[in-house]
Amino acid sequence: MAALRVREGLDFVVDQAVDFKQAEQLPPVPMPPSYMSEPVTLQSYFDVEGFGTNMPLFRRKALVCMGAWDEELPCGQDMEFFGRVLARGLRAAYVPDGLAYQRIHDGQLSRRMSLEELRRGHLLSAEKLVRHVIRNGQVVPVGLRRNRLLYRFHLRAMHGDAVGALDDLRGLSPLFTPQERVFRLKLWVRYLILRLAGVRAYTFIFDTYRRLKRLTV
């Protein structure tokens, strides 16, 4: 609210969402909000750092003009919606402080979906947004192009399509920043596991990793 009051040109702000399980690690009183000096744009949302999109605060007039989320998408609605909002020219800022709480539990849709369903849904979301940006005559952000190739790489790998996965990996390589070289290396390791051990071993390894990761959240 403070950010919207101080900066009248903003259409919405997004703050950090804190899991209830992490609340014990936070100070009892949240730190005062500190917000970015420059509004978030479509390019910076995907190409720089982006922001979590699960805790936004919109001005009513801005939300009304955009309409609802795309309910045809099984997941990734937030990425598609916020990309569409920023492509429309709405102005946003990021409040990096943890001002809202969320509960992560096994009943959530994202936890009930299989890994393949999640990746297919996010790929569909990215492809819809790419088409929307192109129809508006805008340049597709590098980060959005990378997301689309990344989801497709994972899907092809899960189905044992090593040739298609390699094609996506080659397309991804020039889109990574120098700071992301470790992540790029992880993708090449995944590809090598697929080629050397096969799709069953690939799927087993990363399904196991996903289950272990859930136990820590």
Summary of the structure (lengths in Angstrom):
residues: 217
radius of gyration: 18.9
end to end distance: 29.4
largest distance: 57.2
contacts: 592
relative contact order: 0.13
helix: 59%
strand: 11%
